[in-house]
Amino acid sequence: MSSVISLRSRTTFWTPAPKGSEFLDQFALTPVSQPIFSPSHQRLVGYEALIRVQRQQQAVPPPQLFEAAQRAGCTDQLDRHLLQLHLDSFAHQPPPVPVWLFLNISPTTCVHPDNCLTTLTEHCRHLGIEPAQVVLEVVETEVAERQALLDFVAQAKARGFQIAIDDFGVGDSNFERMWQLEPLIVKLDRSLLVNAERHPRARQLLDSLVRMIRESGSLVLLEGIETDAQARIALATDADLLQGFYFGRPAALADNEAAPLQQRFQRLLANNQQFASVDHLAQEGFLRLLRFETLEACHRIMRQEAFDQACGGLLTITGVKRCFLLDRQGVQQGNLAIASPDHQRRTFNPLYGSSGACWAHREYVRLAIEQPQQVNACRPYVALPDATRTITLSTTLQLGNQAMIFCVDLHPDELFNGQLSFPPTL
């Protein structure tokens, strides 16, 4: 059951200053924890320590507590008290499986780390908690002195603690600082997930951000997951860790038992995998159709049909915008066959007429030359005719005695909410 703990309810490992004691005695603080899961392991791997606050039997939002502590000059005392509170709760109600305990660290503590880290290390030893089991969350944008933050992280790691960067992706979050800190975990701010749910481009950026952070050597935690749609997006990003109301709400450790949490998490994963399977089958069907119509257009071109007519079937497929033909040097032969000429000509664009243009530098030309028997898909890029994110399919065909390259431009953002994953070859 939940227990409300005040400063004087048990023997403390440190003694706050009188001013800090007076401030803390105004509040009743209840430690709660929110579960963190690994979708790969399909189980609980950690808890983030949070706090519920009451003053005169009225709920107080935690940010107001920290603002009041700052005004009273008691931020250090509050931070230490909360760290002790969470460690005590974790030690007295240990989870049945080894998990991380995520603890938030204030910017003030980061600027003056020596005493805090020494006290924290000693308190962990006193309670039988290994420092490696504790993940210290820092918000790198809130510490004005970069060197102070680097020193804090270095000292914390030397004592065996793990480091996580919290709220990454908002404000002036900085990749250079992230790489310097070398955190074990980077927690992406919830706003990135919310934006990804609303905008296909934001979703692509989220995917890229997760991939970039993982390639740089850190695990990625997506937090703030609250709905089925957000869970599907989060799982599709290949993030390492997941957290949010959708998987488990903050509660006392005794009320957040690992076994039922893991069973519920596994059920939610199974449900989302069913949706993913349906999407995958639909995408596979689309790609098969796209390949069939591309090869059909090639056959019709080789039979000497008019180019626009030969590409007619392709141009009716959602997302397909134009087709064009190149010689092996990448020089465009004739103009474009386009899906919607009226739409394309609403605005002036001197780059749209492209007969005779040389595209030899494009990846799709290289792919067609290297793999002439395949229908190849290049990586997304911004195409000049409409300055829109584009994928070009390319393959070779024989026109008389000359080998030619047939190309198809698509706008992937129009397909499956921008989430269609094109294989290198169709």
ABEGO torsion letter per residue (X at the ends): XBBBBBAAABBBABBBBAAAAAAAAABBBBBBBBBBBBAAAGBBABBBBBBBBBBGGBBBBAAAAAAAAAAAGAAAAAAAAAAAAAAAAAAABBBABBBBBBBBBBAAAAABAAAAAAAAAAAAAAAGBBAAABBBBBBAAABABAAAAAAAAAAAAAAGBBBBBBGBGBEABBAAAAAAAGBABBBBBAAAAAAAAABAAAAAAAAAAAAAAAAAGBBBBBBGBABAAAAAAAAAAGBABBBEAAAEBBBBAAABBAAAAAAAAAAAAAAAAAAAAAAAAAAAAAAAAAAAAAAAAAAAAAAGBBAAAAAAAAAABBGBABBBBBBAAGBBBEBBBBABAAAAAABBBAAABABGBBAAABAAAAAAAABAABBBBBBBBBBAAAGBBBBBBBBBBBBEABBBBBBBBBBAAABGGGABBBBABX
